[in-house]
Amino acid sequence: MESNKRKRDENDIGNANAKEKKVEGITKQQIRKLEKDCINDKKNLNNIVEIFTILKSSSDDEIIHTTIVSLKKIFSHYLPSILTFDEKSNDKKKMVNQWLKDNYANFISYLLTLFENDEPAIQIITLKTLFEFIKHETTFFSLQKGFLVINNKIFIPTVKAILLCQNLNKTFYDALLEQIDSYDDLRYYFLKAVETVVNNSANVKKAKKNDEKSDEEAYNVSVNTLYSLISEIQNMPMDDSQIETFFILNPAELKGDSEEKVKHPLLTVKGHNQVFGDAWLAFLRLPLTVPIYKRVLLIINKRIIPFMTNPVRLIDFLTDAYNEGGAISLLALNGLFTLMNEHNLDYPEFFTKLYALFDNDLMHIKYRSRFFRLVDLFFTSSHMPAYIVAAFIKKMARLALYSPPSGVVIVIPLIYSLMKRHPSCMVMIHREGNLKTDKFDMNEKDPLKSGAMESSLWELNALRKHYFGDLASLGDIFTSDFKKEPYDLEDFLDQTYSTFVESELNKKVKKSPATAIMKSNITPSIFTDYCSLWGFPDYEAEAAAAKAAATAQKE
């Protein structure tokens, strides 16, 4: 009867109708005593209900933390009974185990809501508790079956709860990343779970226009949260031998997996790269904000492509970005060129679209240095068709006429280097004949039709008359016999007005300029004339006149 009463009144610790108990004034010591009594004697299992009630009712972070730890210890102690629940057992034992199982499930469900708590310590203990349960359950069933069986019933909901949160702070991010990036198995299954959670999210289903009905409640993944996590994964293995740290189990130690002729995917670099690539591709299907879009493009070449089994799967994302125009297109260049150069991607329109990026805004954008660094890389091959190189040279020369000095100082050495690599373009400098019109069409989008090879680089001669003497001197390089080696473009990419001014101020003057004005007590007329010209008051003249008048009065 007593068991029936317990079942009737308290069979579910998550029951909203359960009797609420007063928790005011409860201490951590009292909670730990409830925990200890519950572990020592099954007769005190109702302490679970009391501790859980305290957990739900308290607003004290320390009490919440203590109750989570206590419930974790209690359920970890009784977990074998929960996991070996036998329908055929006698009624009393069956009833107790079912009660434990239900309460365990409700505790896990409540834990998943605590990621929304504002206190990082609560978020972290919640994460560690869930990971401990995943470890215990996975180990239990894997040892029984002889091969690795990850407990996705807890793992995937845990990842989902994290990715739905908007208020996770850096302390929690660091704790989570330390866990998943320190253990090969956690990282592997985390990335698998990311793909599952994202592909089932409303964000992606809406993008796919998938009208299939689902029993699962619609949810949206936090793009910022997911990016902050997967972009910081840094310990991807480079060789199978590096996969040696496990939070749960090494599949090779299990009888069933060790007898398999094919390695468990968890134990191979290919397997890790596969789930890494799948997770990123799922992420890229989300509606990215412009800042996140740019950040992905900034890291894609060094931190994403090298760890994918088939990077060409990024082609849709990169071509869409390349077609966006503006800064997005510039940032997509590196990844797209890497796919072409290292992964045999055929993209015939690459240079045509690159040519279109050379517009009047190019010399003023934030990523100008990065862009020209890549352009220099793209044209390193001496097998590039001359008409393509000529079109880019001519367009850069024309843009330099309207560019700030920080842009011109990049263009001149780059053009020189391109001509050194592609001597057939030098005809554009030494064009013979009387050219009355320039055959180059600045507005033509196709470099083949631009007419660059039939034109002259008169712009370079114009740059030799630049108002900034250093640039004028730099332009003189085209009057030489081209014996100088190609420039190292890195020396010119980060020049600004500030660096130019600083350089001028730090120059050592060997002798005084010829136009130096001799020191005199009399204000030079040039300043008086200058002030008059622009209508400014001649304060020095006024002061001198006032002083003279005062002196005259004294006399």
Contacts in CASP RR format, 6 or more apart in sequence:
PFRMAT RR
TARGET T0000
AUTHOR 0000-0000-0000
METHOD contacts of the structure
MODEL  1
MESNKRKRDENDIGNANAKEKKVEGITKQQIRKLEKDCINDKKNLNNIVE
IFTILKSSSDDEIIHTTIVSLKKIFSHYLPSILTFDEKSNDKKKMVNQWL
KDNYANFISYLLTLFENDEPAIQIITLKTLFEFIKHETTFFSLQKGFLVI
NNKIFIPTVKAILLCQNLNKTFYDALLEQIDSYDDLRYYFLKAVETVVNN
SANVKKAKKNDEKSDEEAYNVSVNTLYSLISEIQNMPMDDSQIETFFILN
PAELKGDSEEKVKHPLLTVKGHNQVFGDAWLAFLRLPLTVPIYKRVLLII
NKRIIPFMTNPVRLIDFLTDAYNEGGAISLLALNGLFTLMNEHNLDYPEF
FTKLYALFDNDLMHIKYRSRFFRLVDLFFTSSHMPAYIVAAFIKKMARLA
LYSPPSGVVIVIPLIYSLMKRHPSCMVMIHREGNLKTDKFDMNEKDPLKS
GAMESSLWELNALRKHYFGDLASLGDIFTSDFKKEPYDLEDFLDQTYSTF
VESELNKKVKKSPATAIMKSNITPSIFTDYCSLWGFPDYEAEAAAAKAAA
TAQKE
3 92 0 8 1.000
3 95 0 8 1.000
3 96 0 8 1.000
6 46 0 8 1.000
6 99 0 8 1.000
7 95 0 8 1.000
7 99 0 8 1.000
9 18 0 8 1.000
9 19 0 8 1.000
10 18 0 8 1.000
10 19 0 8 1.000
10 46 0 8 1.000
10 49 0 8 1.000
11 99 0 8 1.000
11 102 0 8 1.000
12 18 0 8 1.000
12 102 0 8 1.000
12 103 0 8 1.000
12 106 0 8 1.000
13 48 0 8 1.000
13 49 0 8 1.000
13 52 0 8 1.000
13 53 0 8 1.000
13 103 0 8 1.000
13 106 0 8 1.000
13 107 0 8 1.000
14 52 0 8 1.000
14 106 0 8 1.000
14 109 0 8 1.000
14 110 0 8 1.000
18 49 0 8 1.000
18 53 0 8 1.000
20 53 0 8 1.000
20 57 0 8 1.000
21 50 0 8 1.000
21 53 0 8 1.000
21 54 0 8 1.000
21 57 0 8 1.000
23 53 0 8 1.000
23 54 0 8 1.000
23 57 0 8 1.000
23 58 0 8 1.000
23 63 0 8 1.000
26 54 0 8 1.000
26 58 0 8 1.000
26 63 0 8 1.000
28 62 0 8 1.000
28 63 0 8 1.000
28 66 0 8 1.000
31 51 0 8 1.000
31 54 0 8 1.000
31 63 0 8 1.000
31 66 0 8 1.000
31 67 0 8 1.000
31 70 0 8 1.000
32 66 0 8 1.000
32 70 0 8 1.000
34 44 0 8 1.000
34 47 0 8 1.000
34 50 0 8 1.000
34 51 0 8 1.000
34 70 0 8 1.000
35 47 0 8 1.000
35 51 0 8 1.000
35 70 0 8 1.000
35 71 0 8 1.000
35 73 0 8 1.000
35 74 0 8 1.000
37 44 0 8 1.000
37 47 0 8 1.000
38 44 0 8 1.000
38 45 0 8 1.000
38 47 0 8 1.000
38 48 0 8 1.000
38 51 0 8 1.000
38 74 0 8 1.000
39 73 0 8 1.000
39 74 0 8 1.000
39 77 0 8 1.000
42 96 0 8 1.000
45 96 0 8 1.000
45 99 0 8 1.000
45 100 0 8 1.000
47 74 0 8 1.000
48 71 0 8 1.000
48 74 0 8 1.000
48 103 0 8 1.000
49 103 0 8 1.000
51 67 0 8 1.000
51 70 0 8 1.000
51 71 0 8 1.000
51 74 0 8 1.000
52 67 0 8 1.000
52 71 0 8 1.000
52 103 0 8 1.000
52 106 0 8 1.000
52 107 0 8 1.000
52 110 0 8 1.000
54 63 0 8 1.000
54 67 0 8 1.000
55 64 0 8 1.000
55 67 0 8 1.000
55 68 0 8 1.000
55 71 0 8 1.000
55 110 0 8 1.000
56 110 0 8 1.000
58 64 0 8 1.000
58 67 0 8 1.000
61 119 0 8 1.000
61 121 0 8 1.000
61 122 0 8 1.000
64 114 0 8 1.000
64 117 0 8 1.000
64 122 0 8 1.000
65 121 0 8 1.000
65 122 0 8 1.000
65 125 0 8 1.000
68 111 0 8 1.000
68 114 0 8 1.000
68 122 0 8 1.000
68 125 0 8 1.000
68 126 0 8 1.000
68 129 0 8 1.000
69 125 0 8 1.000
69 129 0 8 1.000
71 107 0 8 1.000
72 129 0 8 1.000
72 132 0 8 1.000
72 133 0 8 1.000
75 82 0 8 1.000
75 100 0 8 1.000
75 104 0 8 1.000
75 107 0 8 1.000
75 133 0 8 1.000
76 132 0 8 1.000
76 133 0 8 1.000
76 136 0 8 1.000
78 100 0 8 1.000
78 104 0 8 1.000
79 104 0 8 1.000
79 133 0 8 1.000
79 136 0 8 1.000
79 137 0 8 1.000
79 140 0 8 1.000
80 140 0 8 1.000
81 97 0 8 1.000
81 100 0 8 1.000
82 97 0 8 1.000
82 100 0 8 1.000
82 101 0 8 1.000
82 104 0 8 1.000
83 137 0 8 1.000
83 140 0 8 1.000
83 141 0 8 1.000
85 94 0 8 1.000
85 97 0 8 1.000
85 98 0 8 1.000
85 101 0 8 1.000
86 94 0 8 1.000
86 97 0 8 1.000
87 94 0 8 1.000
89 97 0 8 1.000
108 130 0 8 1.000
108 133 0 8 1.000
108 154 0 8 1.000
111 126 0 8 1.000
111 129 0 8 1.000
111 130 0 8 1.000
112 130 0 8 1.000
112 157 0 8 1.000
112 158 0 8 1.000
112 161 0 8 1.000
113 161 0 8 1.000
114 122 0 8 1.000
114 123 0 8 1.000
114 126 0 8 1.000
115 123 0 8 1.000
115 126 0 8 1.000
115 127 0 8 1.000
115 161 0 8 1.000
115 162 0 8 1.000
115 165 0 8 1.000
115 168 0 8 1.000
116 165 0 8 1.000
116 167 0 8 1.000
117 123 0 8 1.000
117 126 0 8 1.000
118 167 0 8 1.000
120 169 0 8 1.000
120 171 0 8 1.000
120 172 0 8 1.000
120 175 0 8 1.000
123 168 0 8 1.000
123 172 0 8 1.000
124 171 0 8 1.000
124 172 0 8 1.000
124 175 0 8 1.000
127 158 0 8 1.000
127 162 0 8 1.000
127 172 0 8 1.000
127 175 0 8 1.000
127 176 0 8 1.000
127 179 0 8 1.000
130 154 0 8 1.000
130 158 0 8 1.000
131 158 0 8 1.000
131 179 0 8 1.000
131 186 0 8 1.000
131 247 0 8 1.000
133 151 0 8 1.000
133 154 0 8 1.000
134 150 0 8 1.000
134 151 0 8 1.000
134 154 0 8 1.000
134 155 0 8 1.000
134 158 0 8 1.000
134 248 0 8 1.000
135 247 0 8 1.000
135 248 0 8 1.000
137 151 0 8 1.000
137 154 0 8 1.000
138 148 0 8 1.000
138 149 0 8 1.000
138 150 0 8 1.000
138 151 0 8 1.000
138 248 0 8 1.000
138 249 0 8 1.000
139 248 0 8 1.000
139 249 0 8 1.000
141 149 0 8 1.000
141 151 0 8 1.000
142 148 0 8 1.000
142 149 0 8 1.000
142 248 0 8 1.000
142 249 0 8 1.000
142 254 0 8 1.000
143 254 0 8 1.000
146 254 0 8 1.000
146 255 0 8 1.000
146 256 0 8 1.000
146 257 0 8 1.000
147 251 0 8 1.000
147 254 0 8 1.000
147 255 0 8 1.000
147 256 0 8 1.000
147 257 0 8 1.000
147 260 0 8 1.000
148 248 0 8 1.000
148 249 0 8 1.000
148 251 0 8 1.000
148 254 0 8 1.000
148 257 0 8 1.000
148 264 0 8 1.000
148 266 0 8 1.000
150 189 0 8 1.000
150 248 0 8 1.000
152 193 0 8 1.000
155 189 0 8 1.000
155 193 0 8 1.000
156 193 0 8 1.000
156 196 0 8 1.000
156 197 0 8 1.000
158 193 0 8 1.000
159 190 0 8 1.000
159 193 0 8 1.000
159 194 0 8 1.000
159 197 0 8 1.000
160 193 0 8 1.000
160 197 0 8 1.000
160 219 0 8 1.000
162 168 0 8 1.000
162 176 0 8 1.000
162 225 0 8 1.000
162 229 0 8 1.000
163 194 0 8 1.000
163 197 0 8 1.000
163 198 0 8 1.000
163 221 0 8 1.000
163 222 0 8 1.000
163 225 0 8 1.000
163 226 0 8 1.000
164 219 0 8 1.000
164 220 0 8 1.000
164 221 0 8 1.000
164 222 0 8 1.000
165 222 0 8 1.000
165 225 0 8 1.000
166 222 0 8 1.000
166 224 0 8 1.000
166 225 0 8 1.000
168 225 0 8 1.000
168 228 0 8 1.000
173 228 0 8 1.000
173 229 0 8 1.000
173 232 0 8 1.000
176 229 0 8 1.000
177 229 0 8 1.000
177 232 0 8 1.000
177 233 0 8 1.000
179 186 0 8 1.000
179 247 0 8 1.000
180 186 0 8 1.000
180 187 0 8 1.000
180 190 0 8 1.000
180 229 0 8 1.000
180 233 0 8 1.000
181 187 0 8 1.000
181 232 0 8 1.000
181 233 0 8 1.000
181 234 0 8 1.000
181 235 0 8 1.000
182 235 0 8 1.000
182 245 0 8 1.000
183 245 0 8 1.000
183 246 0 8 1.000
183 247 0 8 1.000
184 237 0 8 1.000
184 243 0 8 1.000
184 244 0 8 1.000
184 245 0 8 1.000
184 246 0 8 1.000
184 266 0 8 1.000
184 272 0 8 1.000
185 246 0 8 1.000
185 247 0 8 1.000
185 248 0 8 1.000
185 249 0 8 1.000
185 266 0 8 1.000
186 247 0 8 1.000
186 248 0 8 1.000
187 233 0 8 1.000
187 235 0 8 1.000
187 236 0 8 1.000
187 272 0 8 1.000
188 265 0 8 1.000
188 266 0 8 1.000
188 271 0 8 1.000
188 272 0 8 1.000
188 275 0 8 1.000
191 230 0 8 1.000
191 233 0 8 1.000
191 272 0 8 1.000
191 275 0 8 1.000
191 276 0 8 1.000
191 277 0 8 1.000
191 278 0 8 1.000
191 279 0 8 1.000
192 275 0 8 1.000
192 278 0 8 1.000
192 279 0 8 1.000
194 226 0 8 1.000
194 230 0 8 1.000
194 279 0 8 1.000
194 282 0 8 1.000
194 283 0 8 1.000
195 275 0 8 1.000
195 278 0 8 1.000
195 279 0 8 1.000
195 281 0 8 1.000
195 282 0 8 1.000
197 221 0 8 1.000
198 204 0 8 1.000
198 221 0 8 1.000
198 226 0 8 1.000
198 279 0 8 1.000
198 282 0 8 1.000
198 283 0 8 1.000
198 285 0 8 1.000
198 286 0 8 1.000
199 282 0 8 1.000
199 285 0 8 1.000
200 214 0 8 1.000
200 216 0 8 1.000
201 219 0 8 1.000
201 220 0 8 1.000
201 221 0 8 1.000
201 286 0 8 1.000
202 218 0 8 1.000
202 219 0 8 1.000
202 220 0 8 1.000
203 220 0 8 1.000
203 221 0 8 1.000
203 223 0 8 1.000
203 285 0 8 1.000
203 286 0 8 1.000
203 287 0 8 1.000
204 282 0 8 1.000
204 285 0 8 1.000
204 286 0 8 1.000
205 218 0 8 1.000
207 285 0 8 1.000
207 286 0 8 1.000
207 287 0 8 1.000
208 285 0 8 1.000
221 286 0 8 1.000
223 283 0 8 1.000
223 286 0 8 1.000
223 287 0 8 1.000
223 288 0 8 1.000
223 289 0 8 1.000
223 292 0 8 1.000
224 289 0 8 1.000
224 292 0 8 1.000
226 283 0 8 1.000
226 286 0 8 1.000
227 283 0 8 1.000
227 292 0 8 1.000
227 295 0 8 1.000
227 296 0 8 1.000
230 279 0 8 1.000
230 280 0 8 1.000
230 283 0 8 1.000
231 295 0 8 1.000
231 296 0 8 1.000
231 299 0 8 1.000
231 303 0 8 1.000
233 276 0 8 1.000
234 303 0 8 1.000
236 272 0 8 1.000
236 273 0 8 1.000
236 276 0 8 1.000
236 307 0 8 1.000
237 243 0 8 1.000
237 269 0 8 1.000
237 272 0 8 1.000
238 269 0 8 1.000
239 269 0 8 1.000
240 263 0 8 1.000
240 267 0 8 1.000
240 268 0 8 1.000
240 269 0 8 1.000
242 269 0 8 1.000
243 266 0 8 1.000
243 267 0 8 1.000
243 268 0 8 1.000
243 269 0 8 1.000
243 272 0 8 1.000
250 267 0 8 1.000
251 257 0 8 1.000
251 258 0 8 1.000
251 264 0 8 1.000
251 266 0 8 1.000
251 267 0 8 1.000
252 258 0 8 1.000
252 264 0 8 1.000
252 267 0 8 1.000
257 264 0 8 1.000
265 271 0 8 1.000
265 274 0 8 1.000
265 275 0 8 1.000
266 272 0 8 1.000
270 309 0 8 1.000
271 309 0 8 1.000
272 307 0 8 1.000
273 307 0 8 1.000
273 308 0 8 1.000
273 309 0 8 1.000
274 309 0 8 1.000
276 307 0 8 1.000
276 308 0 8 1.000
277 304 0 8 1.000
277 307 0 8 1.000
277 308 0 8 1.000
277 309 0 8 1.000
277 313 0 8 1.000
280 304 0 8 1.000
280 308 0 8 1.000
281 313 0 8 1.000
281 314 0 8 1.000
281 317 0 8 1.000
284 296 0 8 1.000
284 314 0 8 1.000
284 317 0 8 1.000
288 296 0 8 1.000
290 328 0 8 1.000
293 321 0 8 1.000
293 328 0 8 1.000
294 327 0 8 1.000
294 328 0 8 1.000
294 331 0 8 1.000
296 304 0 8 1.000
297 321 0 8 1.000
297 328 0 8 1.000
297 331 0 8 1.000
297 332 0 8 1.000
297 334 0 8 1.000
297 335 0 8 1.000
298 331 0 8 1.000
300 314 0 8 1.000
300 318 0 8 1.000
300 334 0 8 1.000
300 335 0 8 1.000
301 334 0 8 1.000
301 335 0 8 1.000
301 338 0 8 1.000
304 311 0 8 1.000
304 314 0 8 1.000
305 311 0 8 1.000
305 314 0 8 1.000
305 335 0 8 1.000
305 338 0 8 1.000
305 339 0 8 1.000
308 314 0 8 1.000
311 338 0 8 1.000
311 339 0 8 1.000
311 343 0 8 1.000
312 339 0 8 1.000
312 343 0 8 1.000
312 345 0 8 1.000
314 335 0 8 1.000
314 339 0 8 1.000
315 339 0 8 1.000
315 345 0 8 1.000
315 347 0 8 1.000
318 332 0 8 1.000
318 335 0 8 1.000
318 336 0 8 1.000
318 339 0 8 1.000
319 332 0 8 1.000
319 336 0 8 1.000
319 347 0 8 1.000
321 328 0 8 1.000
321 329 0 8 1.000
321 331 0 8 1.000
321 332 0 8 1.000
322 329 0 8 1.000
322 332 0 8 1.000
322 333 0 8 1.000
322 336 0 8 1.000
322 353 0 8 1.000
323 329 0 8 1.000
323 353 0 8 1.000
324 332 0 8 1.000
325 357 0 8 1.000
326 357 0 8 1.000
326 361 0 8 1.000
326 365 0 8 1.000
327 365 0 8 1.000
327 366 0 8 1.000
327 367 0 8 1.000
329 353 0 8 1.000
329 357 0 8 1.000
330 357 0 8 1.000
330 365 0 8 1.000
330 367 0 8 1.000
330 370 0 8 1.000
330 371 0 8 1.000
331 367 0 8 1.000
331 370 0 8 1.000
333 354 0 8 1.000
333 371 0 8 1.000
333 374 0 8 1.000
334 374 0 8 1.000
336 345 0 8 1.000
336 347 0 8 1.000
336 350 0 8 1.000
337 350 0 8 1.000
337 374 0 8 1.000
337 377 0 8 1.000
337 378 0 8 1.000
339 345 0 8 1.000
339 347 0 8 1.000
340 346 0 8 1.000
340 347 0 8 1.000
340 350 0 8 1.000
351 378 0 8 1.000
351 388 0 8 1.000
351 447 0 8 1.000
352 445 0 8 1.000
352 446 0 8 1.000
352 447 0 8 1.000
354 375 0 8 1.000
354 378 0 8 1.000
355 391 0 8 1.000
355 392 0 8 1.000
355 395 0 8 1.000
355 445 0 8 1.000
355 446 0 8 1.000
355 447 0 8 1.000
356 445 0 8 1.000
357 371 0 8 1.000
358 392 0 8 1.000
358 395 0 8 1.000
358 396 0 8 1.000
358 399 0 8 1.000
359 399 0 8 1.000
360 399 0 8 1.000
360 402 0 8 1.000
362 368 0 8 1.000
362 371 0 8 1.000
362 399 0 8 1.000
363 399 0 8 1.000
363 402 0 8 1.000
363 403 0 8 1.000
363 404 0 8 1.000
363 406 0 8 1.000
363 407 0 8 1.000
364 404 0 8 1.000
365 371 0 8 1.000
368 407 0 8 1.000
368 410 0 8 1.000
369 410 0 8 1.000
369 493 0 8 1.000
369 494 0 8 1.000
372 410 0 8 1.000
372 414 0 8 1.000
372 489 0 8 1.000
372 493 0 8 1.000
373 489 0 8 1.000
373 490 0 8 1.000
373 493 0 8 1.000
375 392 0 8 1.000
375 414 0 8 1.000
376 414 0 8 1.000
376 417 0 8 1.000
376 489 0 8 1.000
379 389 0 8 1.000
379 392 0 8 1.000
379 418 0 8 1.000
379 421 0 8 1.000
379 422 0 8 1.000
380 421 0 8 1.000
382 421 0 8 1.000
382 422 0 8 1.000
384 422 0 8 1.000
386 422 0 8 1.000
386 424 0 8 1.000
386 425 0 8 1.000
386 453 0 8 1.000
387 447 0 8 1.000
387 448 0 8 1.000
387 452 0 8 1.000
387 453 0 8 1.000
388 447 0 8 1.000
388 448 0 8 1.000
389 418 0 8 1.000
389 421 0 8 1.000
389 422 0 8 1.000
389 425 0 8 1.000
390 425 0 8 1.000
390 428 0 8 1.000
390 452 0 8 1.000
390 453 0 8 1.000
391 447 0 8 1.000
391 448 0 8 1.000
391 450 0 8 1.000
391 451 0 8 1.000
391 452 0 8 1.000
392 418 0 8 1.000
392 447 0 8 1.000
393 415 0 8 1.000
393 418 0 8 1.000
393 419 0 8 1.000
393 425 0 8 1.000
393 428 0 8 1.000
393 452 0 8 1.000
393 457 0 8 1.000
394 428 0 8 1.000
394 440 0 8 1.000
394 450 0 8 1.000
394 452 0 8 1.000
394 455 0 8 1.000
394 457 0 8 1.000
395 442 0 8 1.000
395 450 0 8 1.000
395 452 0 8 1.000
396 411 0 8 1.000
396 414 0 8 1.000
396 415 0 8 1.000
397 411 0 8 1.000
397 415 0 8 1.000
397 457 0 8 1.000
397 459 0 8 1.000
397 460 0 8 1.000
397 463 0 8 1.000
398 440 0 8 1.000
398 442 0 8 1.000
398 459 0 8 1.000
399 411 0 8 1.000
400 407 0 8 1.000
400 408 0 8 1.000
400 411 0 8 1.000
400 412 0 8 1.000
400 459 0 8 1.000
400 463 0 8 1.000
401 459 0 8 1.000
401 462 0 8 1.000
401 463 0 8 1.000
403 411 0 8 1.000
404 497 0 8 1.000
405 466 0 8 1.000
405 468 0 8 1.000
405 471 0 8 1.000
405 495 0 8 1.000
405 497 0 8 1.000
405 500 0 8 1.000
406 495 0 8 1.000
406 496 0 8 1.000
406 497 0 8 1.000
406 500 0 8 1.000
407 495 0 8 1.000
408 463 0 8 1.000
408 466 0 8 1.000
408 471 0 8 1.000
409 470 0 8 1.000
409 471 0 8 1.000
409 474 0 8 1.000
409 492 0 8 1.000
409 495 0 8 1.000
410 489 0 8 1.000
410 492 0 8 1.000
410 493 0 8 1.000
410 495 0 8 1.000
412 460 0 8 1.000
412 463 0 8 1.000
412 471 0 8 1.000
412 474 0 8 1.000
412 475 0 8 1.000
412 477 0 8 1.000
413 474 0 8 1.000
413 477 0 8 1.000
413 487 0 8 1.000
413 489 0 8 1.000
413 491 0 8 1.000
413 492 0 8 1.000
414 487 0 8 1.000
414 489 0 8 1.000
415 457 0 8 1.000
415 460 0 8 1.000
416 477 0 8 1.000
416 478 0 8 1.000
416 482 0 8 1.000
416 484 0 8 1.000
416 486 0 8 1.000
416 487 0 8 1.000
417 486 0 8 1.000
417 487 0 8 1.000
417 489 0 8 1.000
418 425 0 8 1.000
419 425 0 8 1.000
419 426 0 8 1.000
419 429 0 8 1.000
419 482 0 8 1.000
420 482 0 8 1.000
420 485 0 8 1.000
420 486 0 8 1.000
421 486 0 8 1.000
425 453 0 8 1.000
426 482 0 8 1.000
427 453 0 8 1.000
428 452 0 8 1.000
428 453 0 8 1.000
428 455 0 8 1.000
428 456 0 8 1.000
428 457 0 8 1.000
429 456 0 8 1.000
429 457 0 8 1.000
429 460 0 8 1.000
429 478 0 8 1.000
431 455 0 8 1.000
431 456 0 8 1.000
435 455 0 8 1.000
435 456 0 8 1.000
438 455 0 8 1.000
438 456 0 8 1.000
438 458 0 8 1.000
439 451 0 8 1.000
439 454 0 8 1.000
439 455 0 8 1.000
440 450 0 8 1.000
440 451 0 8 1.000
440 452 0 8 1.000
440 454 0 8 1.000
440 455 0 8 1.000
441 449 0 8 1.000
441 450 0 8 1.000
441 451 0 8 1.000
444 450 0 8 1.000
444 451 0 8 1.000
457 478 0 8 1.000
460 475 0 8 1.000
460 478 0 8 1.000
461 478 0 8 1.000
463 471 0 8 1.000
463 472 0 8 1.000
463 475 0 8 1.000
464 472 0 8 1.000
464 475 0 8 1.000
464 476 0 8 1.000
464 479 0 8 1.000
465 472 0 8 1.000
466 472 0 8 1.000
466 475 0 8 1.000
468 500 0 8 1.000
470 500 0 8 1.000
470 503 0 8 1.000
477 484 0 8 1.000
517 524 0 8 1.000
517 526 0 8 1.000
523 540 0 8 1.000
523 541 0 8 1.000
523 544 0 8 1.000
527 538 0 8 1.000
527 540 0 8 1.000
528 538 0 8 1.000
528 540 0 8 1.000
528 541 0 8 1.000
531 537 0 8 1.000
531 538 0 8 1.000
532 538 0 8 1.000
END
